[in-house]
Amino acid sequence: MDATEINKYWRHPCFPDLGLFKARFTQHRYELHTHPTYVIALITSGCERIRIGRHSVLAPAGAIAVVNPEEWHDGEQGADEGWAYRTFYPSVPLLTAVARELGGADPPVFSRAIIEDSNLAAALAAAHEGSTSQDSTRAEASLLVALRHLTVQHGDWGGRTEEVESSGSRERFSIYEDVIECELGSQLDLQRLADAACVTRFQVIRDFKKAIGLTPAAYIRDRRLRRASSLIEQGLGLADAAIAAGFADQSHFSRTFRATRGMTPGMFRRGGWGLPKRDACARKFAARW
């Protein structure tokens, strides 16, 4: 392989039946082939020439190429510099489940091989990058948001856009709060919150946006940081506090803590917050602060 040919493949942490691929090609040429899955490719630079079915199309940077399951296609450079892309391979059951949550019954079919949609491109980029995050709720939500946009705006899925509940967000949010507080140390996901409130995962995302203007992942991250900080104040070690609060490991906790607090957990502990023998005045000040 040429030095400029780079590729990497992995599985989504929340959706094992969805593969992801990141590549940059200059000389590589795909022969005609099919997949049992969908192929959703966001072109990030250069240009790819693709034959999909009987049609040959160009996909420049910013475009999204979509191939339906079992559809013949190939791929090669469409410009001298080649092309780079981020690709999703969602299974038919996965996109069928998304369609059903949106009120449909059948797996979506995409009639346009090339989609120009900057909002979708941004959502797909966020979902692809988020798949490598240790924040599983963020990884799950960002993918669902991207797949919803793709299905509703560009798919023929035989359904209707799900009804947006305009009332009850605050009431349901209190349910989400209780679940998160009780299960903070476990692997929380959107389905767990949806089941608790008897709604879809998409409704959970909307409820958080309406109630507090944040994503579920941002809210859960904040609660985990507060739980870990409290445990450090009580004298627990950094690694134990991170795990007890639901972080994947201490390094994940440290990166998140520094990004939101402007200091490392070690600095926070050395500053006296982790000493169990603080006097009452210090404890009172810390509670206010």
VOGU-3710 file (C-alpha; in Angstrom, 3 decimals, decimal comma):
1> mdateinkyw> 0,000/0,000/0,000  1,240/3,488/-0,842  2,377/5,612/2,106  -0,535/7,957/1,484  -3,071/5,102/1,699  -4,309/5,006/5,286  -7,252/3,105/6,718  -8,726/1,938/10,015  -11,798/-0,167/10,823  -13,590/-0,643/14,163
11> rhpcfpdlgl> -16,966/-1,451/15,723  -19,235/1,071/17,401  -19,081/0,646/21,205  -22,873/0,918/21,627  -23,980/-0,817/18,429  -21,908/-3,969/17,789  -23,657/-4,526/14,447  -22,363/-1,217/13,080  -18,874/-1,038/11,629  -16,936/2,174/11,039
21> fkarftqhry> -14,139/2,889/8,596  -11,803/5,836/8,169  -9,552/6,003/5,142  -7,542/8,162/2,761  -6,837/6,757/-0,701  -4,930/8,041/-3,709  -4,337/4,985/-5,913  -6,716/2,393/-4,507  -9,610/1,266/-6,674  -12,518/-0,806/-5,378
31> elhthptyvi> -13,843/-3,527/-7,644  -17,624/-3,890/-7,935  -18,988/-5,521/-4,787  -21,954/-5,560/-2,395  -22,544/-5,425/1,365  -25,331/-6,963/3,461  -25,370/-3,642/5,341  -25,992/-0,056/4,311  -22,929/2,023/3,386  -22,990/5,677/4,448
41> alitsgceri> -19,802/7,506/3,465  -19,022/11,112/4,361  -16,345/12,452/2,003  -14,024/14,604/4,100  -11,531/15,705/1,447  -10,790/15,276/-2,255  -13,357/13,529/-4,441  -14,463/9,926/-5,011  -15,941/8,535/-8,216  -18,478/5,814/-7,458
51> rigrhsvlap> -20,589/3,515/-9,546  -23,762/2,629/-7,638  -26,071/0,319/-9,519  -26,135/1,565/-13,108  -25,033/5,117/-12,328  -21,579/6,641/-11,993  -21,434/9,674/-9,709  -18,882/12,037/-8,214  -18,803/12,597/-4,469  -16,807/15,741/-3,536
61> agaiavvnpe> -15,786/16,795/-0,042  -18,827/17,409/2,137  -21,068/15,034/0,191  -22,569/11,840/1,609  -22,649/8,710/-0,531  -25,339/6,187/0,429  -25,485/2,595/-0,798  -28,425/0,340/0,040  -27,832/-3,262/1,158  -26,941/-5,686/-1,645
71> ewhdgeqgad> -26,469/-2,810/-4,117  -23,484/-3,167/-6,450  -20,910/-0,392/-6,183  -17,238/0,388/-6,633  -15,035/3,414/-5,884  -11,930/5,205/-7,087  -10,298/8,617/-7,029  -12,350/11,370/-8,609  -9,534/13,926/-8,344  -5,747/13,842/-8,581
81> egwayrtfyp> -5,334/14,018/-4,801  -7,633/11,048/-4,233  -10,161/11,173/-1,428  -10,645/10,691/2,295  -13,840/9,557/3,946  -15,539/8,396/7,120  -17,885/5,486/6,550  -20,667/3,792/8,533  -21,914/0,248/7,884  -25,224/-0,007/9,801
91> svplltavar> -27,015/-3,340/9,638  -30,542/-3,666/8,254  -31,946/-4,548/11,729  -30,341/-1,423/13,194  -31,876/0,992/10,669  -35,172/-0,896/10,834  -35,205/-0,346/14,608  -34,522/3,364/14,073  -37,394/3,593/11,572  -39,751/1,860/14,005
101> elggadppvf> -38,888/4,287/16,785  -39,718/7,070/14,348  -43,130/5,583/13,592  -42,332/3,527/10,523  -42,415/-0,205/9,933  -39,944/-0,957/7,153  -36,206/-0,517/6,693  -35,496/2,727/4,822  -34,485/2,809/1,173  -32,344/5,659/-0,132
111> sraiiedsnl> -33,018/6,605/-3,745  -30,337/9,302/-3,986  -26,796/8,004/-4,176  -25,230/11,371/-3,325  -26,696/13,657/-0,670  -25,688/17,301/-0,197  -26,782/18,255/3,321  -24,396/20,241/5,526  -26,377/19,537/8,698  -26,314/15,806/8,030
121> aaalaaaheg> -22,610/15,968/7,207  -21,920/17,677/10,541  -24,037/15,107/12,407  -22,271/12,191/10,720  -18,840/13,679/11,441  -19,770/14,115/15,111  -21,127/10,570/15,312  -18,050/9,059/13,647  -15,645/10,946/15,899  -17,840/10,283/18,942
131> stsqdstrae> -17,647/6,537/18,376  -14,106/6,550/19,751  -15,090/8,512/22,856  -15,149/6,813/26,239  -18,430/8,626/26,890  -20,831/5,881/25,777  -23,957/8,025/26,140  -22,479/10,667/23,853  -21,453/7,990/21,341  -24,948/6,490/21,362
141> asllvalrhl> -26,856/9,780/21,131  -24,711/11,299/18,382  -25,166/8,233/16,190  -28,941/8,132/16,723  -29,247/11,839/15,891  -27,343/11,325/12,628  -29,339/8,222/11,628  -32,616/9,958/12,432  -31,731/12,922/10,215  -30,665/10,621/7,384
151> tvqhgdwggr> -33,807/8,486/7,629  -36,374/11,253/8,035  -34,910/13,742/5,568  -33,571/11,454/2,870  -35,058/7,985/3,213  -38,156/6,310/1,842  -39,100/4,495/5,017  -42,876/4,144/4,768  -43,571/5,995/7,971  -44,333/9,344/9,445
161> teevessgsr> -42,144/11,610/11,501  -42,712/10,690/15,118  -44,955/13,012/17,066  -43,099/15,499/19,194  -44,586/15,603/22,650  -44,829/19,248/23,612  -45,848/18,555/27,186  -44,475/16,314/29,884  -40,782/16,992/29,290  -40,264/18,371/32,789
171> erfsiyedvi> -42,141/15,485/34,395  -40,168/12,920/32,429  -36,926/14,742/33,175  -37,489/14,120/36,885  -37,701/10,412/36,067  -34,431/10,595/34,161  -32,803/12,402/37,089  -33,824/9,656/39,502  -32,558/6,884/37,242  -29,246/8,625/36,639
181> ecelgsqldl> -28,721/9,343/40,329  -29,432/5,730/41,293  -27,414/4,129/38,490  -24,621/6,639/37,992  -21,913/4,068/38,602  -23,260/1,710/35,935  -23,284/1,870/32,137  -26,231/4,169/31,504  -27,662/4,382/28,007  -30,571/6,113/26,307
191> qrladaacvt> -32,649/2,931/26,171  -32,556/2,638/29,964  -33,868/6,208/30,293  -36,447/5,663/27,551  -37,750/2,499/29,226  -38,100/4,276/32,568  -40,298/7,001/31,044  -42,028/4,747/28,459  -40,852/6,856/25,499  -38,420/6,471/22,600
201> rfqvirdfkk> -34,735/7,288/22,749  -35,400/10,233/20,444  -37,945/11,604/22,919  -35,335/11,353/25,686  -32,972/13,535/23,642  -35,737/16,090/23,002  -36,785/16,117/26,659  -33,272/16,958/27,843  -32,988/19,717/25,242  -36,309/21,231/26,263
211> aigltpaayi> -35,883/20,823/30,032  -32,292/21,981/30,497  -30,874/22,756/27,049  -28,270/19,987/27,268  -27,744/16,541/25,806  -28,203/13,485/28,053  -24,468/12,815/27,736  -23,541/16,305/28,982  -25,890/15,983/31,951  -24,611/12,514/32,907
221> rdrrlrrass> -21,000/13,679/32,568  -21,694/16,606/34,900  -23,312/14,321/37,510  -20,411/11,891/37,320  -17,916/14,700/37,809  -19,845/15,944/40,838  -20,062/12,421/42,287  -16,344/11,803/41,784  -15,463/15,208/43,264  -17,585/14,472/46,323
231> lieqglglad> -15,905/11,104/46,796  -12,466/12,717/46,541  -13,532/15,235/49,178  -14,408/12,292/51,397  -10,888/10,920/51,006  -11,383/8,249/48,344  -8,502/7,630/45,934  -8,697/9,108/42,444  -8,992/5,782/40,619  -11,644/4,465/43,006
241> aaiaagfadq> -13,611/7,718/42,802  -13,517/7,598/39,004  -14,818/4,033/38,817  -17,468/4,586/41,502  -18,797/7,596/39,588  -19,130/5,634/36,357  -16,048/6,731/34,391  -14,374/4,105/32,223  -11,060/4,586/34,019  -8,965/7,195/35,814
251> shfsrtfrat> -7,484/8,640/32,620  -10,967/9,256/31,200  -11,953/10,931/34,456  -8,792/13,056/34,492  -9,298/14,327/30,939  -12,940/15,175/31,602  -12,154/16,820/34,941  -9,449/19,020/33,458  -11,615/20,018/30,485  -14,415/21,221/32,765
261> rgmtpgmfrr> -12,554/22,361/35,881  -9,314/23,740/34,448  -7,229/21,591/36,781  -6,359/17,935/37,234  -8,054/15,772/39,896  -4,634/15,536/41,564  -4,453/19,332/41,895  -7,988/19,329/43,288  -6,995/16,724/45,886  -3,688/18,382/46,777
271> ggwglpkrda> -5,518/21,655/47,312  -7,009/20,133/50,435  -10,367/18,999/49,090  -9,573/15,369/49,661  -8,494/15,730/53,280  -11,038/14,147/55,623  -10,180/16,369/58,599  -11,260/19,748/57,226  -12,800/21,966/59,840  -16,486/22,901/59,846
281> carkfaarw> -15,827/26,359/58,392  -13,989/24,899/55,410  -16,745/22,352/54,828  -19,397/25,081/54,944  -17,461/27,219/52,463  -16,943/24,224/50,164  -20,656/23,477/50,170  -21,444/27,072/49,133  -18,668/27,132/46,524
//
